[in-house]
Amino acid sequence: MAFKTRQGAITWLRVADLAVAAASLMIAAVVAGAARPGDSTAEVHIDGSGLLLFCVALGATACVFPAFALYTETALFQWRQAVKAMVKAATGVLLVLVAAGALLRSPLVTPAFLAAYWLASCLGGIAVRHVGRRLLFLTEAQGIAARRTIIVGTGPRAQEIARDILDHPGHGHRFLGFIAAGWEVPPPSLRPDRFVILSDLAGLPAYLREHVVDEVLVCLPIDALCHTATSLATVCEEHGVAVTVVTRLFELKNPRQRPGSHGGEIVATISNTLADERELILKRFLDVAVAATVLVALSPLLALVWALVRLTSPGPALFVQERVGLNKRLFKFYKFRTMVENAEALQADLEASNETNGATFKMRNDPRITPLGRILRKTSIDELPQLYNVLRGDMSLVGPRPLPIRDVERIENDWPRRRFGVKPGITCLWQIRGRNALPFERMMECDIEYVDTWSVALDVRILLATIPVVFGMRGAY
């Protein structure tokens, strides 16, 4: 198994840490039972206070470990720092156990119990991070889950960072090239094919529009940065791309710096898609829990619709199309087929009848829709297979609707592209504010509003508001 994203690796670490904590507590209880005077067996004796102590330990693990940066990129890529942090975090939880044991007066808390717990927790946590690191490297070393990065600037430090990215592909970055008018210093002769200038600063918006980029790394002299920082940040914000600014503000011989993602430099990241990591985990948990429950509960309906689509019109039951997802990556989008089999080929002849004034294509009486398809669209049943996309991680329950490639290519302005900085969803703000009755620009404004105000609470409100909209069959055609 290899992780698809860094966030997946971090989520796995959180779950694995709780499992290690539970296992360490059981091991410690066995050791404490074996070390009890006059007891020749390793029998576990746990009373009510012992069970409460277990709950305290698990809660302390969930709270203390993040405080020691064990769920950051540092923990994934800086191995020595991760080991040190793991030992400190395990010691912190141990102190909580000592205090809880004193308050609860639990007979389980003995020196043997505490020593066994601390040792098992440290070794287990270190082993979990080693395994997680290796599994993540399986994909990142191949560039599968790596962040596609371009560097603004061609000075010595910019080229040094580029070499570091190229020399360490397992650190999670794929270097694409430089953005600059020319070379500040001559490029190295060893890798002329990798050290390329993609465009100048004026061409950056066009490059972001046409290519998949996850991060723009700005490495300019401080005087040049003053003149270009705002415009660079604005351009990247419009495209939903994170900006990392690298500057050497202090030229000290032995500076104490917080470890960073790019050569240990002090960095400032500007991104409109950053959110509290705990909320992102909660969002994913909500996605998986709801999607899995609905798929199981509605499986008879899904089977019936699948059979009806196959019986009422020639062609497959599912419509599969490549759509543009998070950071403009393409993914396979699933829904029940509601049109004739060659609908996409027929669309070119119907472009003149498009009833929207933007990039999308909508017709109230589209001749390609089958009789059963009209019912499925009106009731939104055709969207149910997208729950599989949610389980796969391509989509979320709530987020901007994923657009076909044809529609994305027709977006004229750059500001709506910020919607690509978050994962697409089955429902969204404009779905509960009028659906297809809204003009395209208003749809995009709703998507940007969602990006700017996102929270798990907002997702829940949108999900609840979607229910009456779906049952009322308003704005669906």
C-alpha positions in Angstrom: 0.0 0.0 0.0 1.2 3.5 -0.9 -0.3 6.7 0.2 -2.0 8.8 -2.5 -1.3 12.1 -0.7 0.6 13.5 2.2 -2.7 14.2 4.0 -3.5 10.5 3.7 -0.2 9.6 5.3 -0.8 12.1 8.2 -4.3 10.8 8.7 -2.9 7.2 8.8 -0.4 8.4 11.4 -3.1 9.7 13.7 -5.0 6.5 13.6 -1.9 4.4 14.0 -0.7 6.4 17.0 -4.0 5.7 18.8 -3.7 2.0 18.0 -0.1 2.0 19.3 -1.2 3.8 22.4 -3.9 1.2 23.1 -1.4 -1.6 22.4 1.2 0.0 24.6 -1.3 0.3 27.5 -2.2 -3.4 27.2 1.5 -4.4 27.1 2.1 -2.2 30.1 -0.8 -3.7 32.0 0.5 -7.3 31.3 4.0 -6.3 32.4 2.6 -4.6 35.6 0.6 -7.8 36.3 3.7 -10.0 35.9 5.8 -7.7 38.1 3.2 -7.7 40.9 4.7 -9.4 44.1 3.4 -12.9 44.7 1.8 -13.1 41.2 3.4 -15.8 39.0 1.3 -15.1 35.9 1.1 -12.2 33.6 -2.7 -11.7 34.3 -4.2 -8.3 33.5 -6.1 -6.7 36.4 -8.1 -3.7 35.2 -10.9 -2.1 37.2 -13.1 1.0 36.6 -10.2 3.4 37.3 -8.0 1.4 34.9 -10.6 1.8 32.1 -10.8 5.5 32.8 -7.0 5.7 32.8 -7.0 4.1 29.3 -9.5 6.7 28.1 -7.3 9.5 29.5 -4.2 8.0 27.8 -5.9 7.9 24.4 -7.2 11.4 24.8 -3.8 12.6 25.9 -2.2 11.0 22.8 -4.7 12.8 20.5 -4.0 16.1 22.2 -0.2 16.0 23.1 1.2 14.5 19.8 0.0 17.4 17.6 1.7 19.8 20.0 5.1 18.3 19.2 4.5 18.7 15.4 4.2 14.9 14.9 1.6 15.4 12.1 3.5 17.9 9.9 5.8 17.6 6.9 8.7 17.8 9.4 7.6 14.5 10.9 7.4 12.9 7.5 10.7 14.1 6.0 13.0 15.2 8.9 13.7 11.8 10.5 15.9 12.9 13.4 13.5 15.6 14.4 10.6 13.2 14.2 12.3 10.7 16.5 13.2 13.4 19.1 9.6 14.7 18.9 8.2 11.2 19.4 10.2 10.7 22.5 9.2 14.0 23.9 5.5 13.4 23.1 5.6 10.0 24.7 7.1 11.5 27.8 4.4 14.2 27.8 1.7 11.5 27.7 3.5 9.6 30.5 3.3 12.7 32.7 -0.4 12.9 32.1 -0.7 9.2 33.1 1.2 9.9 36.3 -1.1 12.8 37.2 -4.2 10.8 36.3 -3.0 7.8 38.2 -2.5 9.9 41.3 -6.0 11.5 41.0 -7.8 8.2 40.3 -5.6 6.2 42.7 -5.4 3.5 40.2 -3.5 0.4 41.4 -2.5 -0.2 37.7 -0.1 2.8 37.8 3.1 1.3 39.0 6.7 2.0 38.0 6.7 -1.2 35.9 3.5 -0.1 34.1 4.9 3.4 33.4 8.2 2.2 32.2 6.7 -0.5 29.9 4.2 2.0 28.5 6.9 4.6 27.8 9.2 2.2 26.1 6.4 0.5 24.0 4.9 3.9 23.0 8.3 5.3 21.9 9.3 2.2 19.9 5.8 1.8 18.4 5.5 5.5 17.4 9.0 5.5 15.8 8.2 2.3 13.9 4.9 3.7 12.7 6.6 6.8 11.4 9.3 4.8 9.7 6.7 2.6 7.9 4.5 5.7 7.0 7.6 7.5 5.6 8.6 4.6 3.5 5.0 4.1 2.1 4.8 7.7 1.3 8.1 7.6 -0.5 6.8 4.8 -2.7 4.6 7.3 -4.5 6.6 10.6 -4.0 9.8 9.2 -5.2 8.0 8.4 -8.5 6.4 11.8 -8.5 2.9 10.5 -8.2 2.0 12.4 -5.0 4.6 15.1 -5.3 3.7 18.8 -5.3 4.4 20.3 -8.7 6.6 23.3 -8.0 7.9 26.2 -10.0 10.5 28.7 -8.7 10.3 32.5 -9.4 13.8 33.7 -9.7 17.1 32.3 -11.0 19.6 33.5 -8.4 22.1 31.3 -6.5 19.6 30.4 -3.8 16.8 29.6 -6.3 19.1 27.2 -8.1 20.3 25.7 -4.9 16.7 24.9 -3.9 16.0 23.5 -7.4 19.0 21.2 -7.1 17.8 20.1 -3.6 14.3 19.2 -5.0 15.9 17.3 -7.9 18.3 15.4 -5.7 15.6 14.4 -3.2 12.4 13.4 -5.1 11.2 11.5 -2.0 10.8 14.8 -0.1 7.6 15.4 -2.0 8.3 18.1 -4.7 8.5 17.8 -8.4 10.5 20.7 -9.9 9.0 22.0 -13.2 11.2 25.0 -14.0 11.9 28.7 -13.3 9.9 31.8 -13.9 12.2 34.7 -14.8 13.2 37.0 -17.6 16.7 35.5 -17.7 19.5 33.9 -15.6 20.8 35.9 -12.7 23.8 33.5 -12.5 24.7 30.9 -15.1 22.8 27.6 -14.7 24.8 24.4 -13.9 26.0 22.4 -16.9 25.1 19.1 -15.3 21.3 19.3 -15.8 20.6 21.6 -18.7 17.3 19.7 -19.4 16.0 20.3 -15.9 17.1 23.9 -15.5 14.7 25.6 -17.9 13.0 29.0 -17.8 9.2 28.4 -18.4 8.2 32.0 -18.9 8.8 35.5 -17.6 6.7 37.1 -14.8 4.3 38.5 -17.3 3.6 35.0 -18.6 3.0 33.4 -15.2 -0.8 33.7 -15.4 -0.9 32.0 -18.8 1.4 29.2 -17.5 -0.8 28.6 -14.5 -3.9 28.6 -16.7 -2.5 25.8 -18.9 -0.6 23.6 -16.5 -1.0 21.8 -13.2 0.9 23.6 -10.5 0.6 23.0 -6.8 3.1 25.6 -5.5 4.9 28.7 -6.6 8.1 29.2 -4.7 9.3 32.8 -4.8 13.0 33.2 -4.3 13.9 36.7 -5.3 16.3 39.4 -3.8 14.5 41.5 -1.2 14.5 44.6 -3.4 12.9 42.7 -6.3 10.5 41.0 -3.9 9.1 44.4 -2.7 8.0 45.3 -6.2 6.5 41.9 -7.3 5.3 40.2 -4.1 1.7 41.6 -4.2 1.2 40.9 -7.9 2.6 37.4 -7.6 0.4 36.6 -4.6 -2.7 38.0 -6.5 -2.0 35.9 -9.6 -1.5 32.7 -7.6 -4.6 33.4 -5.4 -6.7 33.7 -8.5 -5.6 30.3 -9.7 -5.9 28.7 -6.2 -2.1 27.9 -6.1 -0.1 28.2 -2.9 2.7 30.7 -2.8 5.8 30.1 -0.7 8.2 33.0 -0.2 11.8 32.2 0.6 14.0 35.0 1.9 17.3 35.2 3.7 16.5 38.0 6.0 19.3 37.3 8.4 22.8 36.3 7.2 24.0 34.8 10.5 26.8 32.2 10.9 24.8 29.9 13.0 21.1 30.9 12.9 18.5 28.9 14.9 15.8 28.3 12.4 12.6 26.3 12.6 12.9 23.4 10.1 11.1 24.2 6.8 10.1 22.4 3.6 12.8 24.0 1.5 16.3 23.6 2.8 15.4 24.7 6.3 14.8 28.3 5.2 12.4 30.6 7.1 9.3 30.6 4.8 5.9 32.3 4.6 3.1 30.4 2.8 0.2 32.3 1.4 -2.7 30.1 0.3 -6.5 30.7 0.1 -7.0 26.9 0.6 -5.2 26.5 3.9 -7.4 25.2 6.7 -7.1 23.8 10.2 -5.8 20.2 9.8 -8.2 18.9 12.3 -11.2 20.3 10.3 -9.8 18.7 7.1 -9.7 15.3 8.9 -13.2 15.8 10.2 -14.4 16.8 6.7 -12.9 13.6 5.2 -14.4 11.5 8.0 -17.8 13.1 7.3 -17.4 12.3 3.6 -16.5 8.7 4.1 -19.1 8.0 6.8 -22.0 9.6 4.9 -21.0 8.3 1.4 -20.5 4.7 2.7 -23.8 4.8 4.7 -25.9 6.1 1.8 -24.3 3.7 -0.7 -25.2 0.7 1.5 -28.7 2.0 2.3 -29.6 2.8 -1.3 -27.9 -0.2 -2.9 -31.2 -1.7 -4.0 -32.2 1.6 -5.6 -28.8 1.8 -7.4 -29.2 -1.7 -8.7 -32.7 -1.0 -10.0 -31.7 2.3 -11.7 -28.7 0.5 -13.3 -31.0 -2.1 -14.7 -33.6 0.4 -15.9 -30.9 2.5 -17.7 -29.6 -0.6 -19.5 -33.1 -1.8 -20.5 -34.5 1.5 -21.7 -31.7 2.8 -24.0 -28.6 1.2 -25.6 -25.3 1.9 -24.0 -23.7 1.5 -20.6 -25.6 2.3 -17.4 -22.9 4.6 -16.1 -21.6 7.8 -17.7 -17.9 8.2 -17.2 -16.2 11.4 -18.1 -12.8 13.1 -17.3 -13.4 16.2 -15.2 -11.2 18.8 -13.6 -10.7 18.3 -9.9 -8.4 19.6 -7.1 -5.5 21.7 -8.4 -6.8 21.0 -12.0 -6.0 17.3 -11.8 -8.2 15.2 -14.0 -10.3 12.3 -12.5 -12.9 9.9 -13.8 -16.4 11.3 -12.9 -19.3 8.8 -12.5 -23.1 9.3 -12.8 -26.0 7.4 -14.2 -26.3 7.9 -18.0 -29.2 10.2 -18.7 -28.5 10.9 -22.4 -28.2 8.9 -25.6 -24.9 7.0 -26.0 -23.2 9.4 -28.4 -24.4 12.6 -26.5 -20.9 14.2 -26.3 -20.4 13.9 -30.1 -23.8 15.5 -30.7 -23.2 18.5 -28.4 -21.2 20.4 -31.1 -24.4 20.7 -33.2 -26.3 22.1 -30.2 -23.9 24.8 -29.1 -26.0 27.5 -30.7 -28.9 26.5 -28.4 -26.9 26.9 -25.2 -29.1 28.7 -22.7 -26.3 29.8 -20.4 -24.1 32.9 -20.9 -20.9 31.4 -19.6 -18.6 28.4 -20.0 -21.2 25.8 -19.2 -23.7 24.1 -21.6 -27.3 23.9 -20.4 -30.6 23.3 -22.3 -34.0 22.8 -20.6 -35.2 20.6 -23.5 -32.0 18.9 -24.5 -33.0 16.4 -27.2 -30.2 14.1 -26.1 -31.8 13.3 -22.8 -33.7 10.0 -22.6 -37.2 9.7 -21.0 -35.8 7.9 -18.0 -32.9 10.4 -17.9 -35.3 13.3 -17.4 -36.7 11.6 -14.3 -33.3 10.8 -13.0 -32.1 14.4 -13.5 -35.3 15.9 -12.0 -34.9 13.7 -8.9 -31.0 14.0 -8.8 -30.8 10.2 -8.7 -28.3 10.3 -11.5 -25.8 12.0 -9.2 -25.7 9.1 -6.7 -22.7 7.2 -8.3 -20.6 10.2 -7.4 -20.6 8.8 -3.8 -18.0 6.4 -5.2 -15.9 9.4 -6.2 -16.2 10.6 -2.6 -15.0 7.3 -1.2 -12.1 7.3 -3.7 -11.1 10.8 -2.5 -11.6 12.5 -5.9 -14.6 14.5 -4.6 -16.1 15.6 -1.4 -19.8 15.7 -0.4 -19.6 19.5 -0.5 -17.5 21.6 -2.8 -17.6 23.4 -6.2 -19.1 21.2 -8.8 -16.5 19.5 -11.0 -16.5 21.0 -14.5 -15.8 19.1 -17.8 -12.6 20.0 -19.6 -14.7 21.7 -22.3 -16.1 24.2 -19.7 -12.8 24.9 -18.0 -11.2 25.7 -21.3 -13.9 28.3 -21.9 -13.5 30.2 -18.6 -12.4 33.6 -19.8 -11.4 35.3 -16.5 -8.9 34.0 -14.0 -10.7 34.8 -10.7 -13.0 31.8 -10.9 -10.0 29.4 -11.2 -9.5 29.8 -7.4 -12.3 27.2 -7.1 -9.7 24.6 -8.2 -7.9 25.1 -4.9 -10.4 22.9 -3.0 -11.8 19.4 -3.7 -14.9 19.4 -5.9 -18.2 18.2 -4.4 -21.6 16.7 -5.1 -23.4 19.7 -3.8 -22.4 23.3 -3.3 -23.7 26.8 -2.5 -25.2 27.5 -5.8 -27.0 24.1 -5.8 -29.1 25.4 -2.9 -29.4 28.9 -4.2 -31.1 28.2 -7.5 -29.1 25.4 -9.2 -29.2 25.6 -13.0 -31.4 28.7 -12.9 -28.4 30.8 -11.9 -26.1 32.5 -14.5 -22.6 31.1 -14.8 -20.9 34.1 -13.2 -23.2 33.9 -10.2 -22.3 30.2 -9.8 -18.6 31.0 -9.8 -19.2 33.8 -7.2 -20.9 31.2 -5.0 -17.9 28.8 -5.4 -15.4 31.5 -4.4 -17.6 32.4 -1.4 -17.4 28.8 -0.4 -13.6 28.7 -0.7 -13.3 31.9 1.4 -15.6 30.9 4.2 -15.2 27.1 4.3 -15.7 25.2 7.5 -17.1 21.8 8.5 -20.1 23.6 10.0 -20.8 25.2 6.6 -20.6 21.8 4.9 -23.2 20.5 7.3 -25.5 23.4 6.7 -25.2 23.0 2.9 -25.9 19.2 3.2 -29.0 19.9 5.3 -30.2 22.6 2.9 -29.7 20.3 -0.1 -32.3 17.8 1.1 -35.4 20.0 0.6 -34.0 21.3 -2.7 -33.6 17.7 -4.0 -37.0 16.6 -2.8 -38.6 19.8 -4.2 -36.9 19.2 -7.5 -36.2 22.9 -7.9 -33.8 24.1 -10.7 -33.0 20.6 -11.9 -33.1 19.7 -15.6 
